[in-house]
């Protein structure tokens, strides 16, 4: 899916741990029971897609990363 068809620009957020200066981060948008994930460097590229994952799977992933 293309980023701008999944969620409006205002729905996307980036982690406070991301380095804002270089733009090297992943942004996410909460879409009910799904989480959309995209590479912020490529956010406006038409050819770039978005990874959609179930909210529970995303929560499990974050739990593992944080531990």
C-alpha positions as CSV (number, residue, x, y, z in Angstrom):
1,X,0.0,0.0,0.0
2,X,1.1,3.5,-0.6
3,X,1.7,5.7,2.5
4,X,-0.7,8.5,1.7
5,X,-3.5,6.1,0.9
6,X,-3.2,4.3,4.2
7,X,-3.4,7.3,6.6
8,X,-3.3,11.1,6.3
9,X,0.1,12.7,7.0
10,X,-1.1,14.0,10.4
11,X,-1.7,10.4,11.6
12,X,2.0,9.4,11.3
13,X,4.4,9.8,14.3
14,X,8.0,8.9,14.9
15,X,9.7,7.6,18.0
16,X,11.3,10.1,20.4
17,X,14.4,7.8,20.1
18,X,14.7,8.5,16.4
19,X,17.5,10.9,15.3
20,X,15.6,13.8,13.8
21,X,18.6,15.5,12.2
22,X,19.3,12.9,9.6
23,X,15.7,11.7,9.0
24,X,16.7,8.1,9.7
25,X,13.6,6.8,11.4
26,X,10.6,4.7,11.1
27,X,7.2,6.3,11.5
28,X,4.0,4.6,12.5
29,X,0.2,5.3,12.3
30,X,-2.4,3.6,14.5
31,X,-5.3,2.3,12.4
32,X,-7.6,0.6,14.8
33,X,-6.5,-3.0,15.1
34,X,-3.6,-2.4,12.7
35,X,-0.4,-0.5,12.8
36,X,1.1,1.0,9.6
37,X,4.9,1.3,9.5
38,X,7.0,3.2,6.9
39,X,10.5,4.4,6.4
40,X,10.4,8.2,7.0
41,X,13.1,8.9,4.3
42,X,10.8,7.4,1.7
43,X,7.5,8.6,3.1
44,X,6.5,10.6,0.1
45,X,7.8,8.3,-2.6
46,X,5.0,7.0,-4.7
47,X,6.7,3.6,-5.2
48,X,7.3,3.0,-1.5
49,X,4.9,0.9,0.5
50,X,3.7,0.6,4.0
51,X,4.0,-2.5,6.2
52,X,0.7,-3.2,8.0
53,X,0.8,-5.4,11.1
54,X,-1.8,-6.4,13.6
55,X,-1.7,-4.2,16.8
56,X,-1.1,-7.2,19.0
57,X,1.9,-8.4,16.9
58,X,3.3,-4.8,17.0
59,X,2.9,-4.7,20.8
60,X,4.7,-8.1,21.1
61,X,7.5,-6.8,18.9
62,X,7.9,-3.6,20.9
63,X,8.0,-5.7,24.1
64,X,10.8,-7.8,22.8
65,X,12.8,-4.7,21.6
66,X,12.4,-3.0,24.9
67,X,13.5,-5.9,27.0
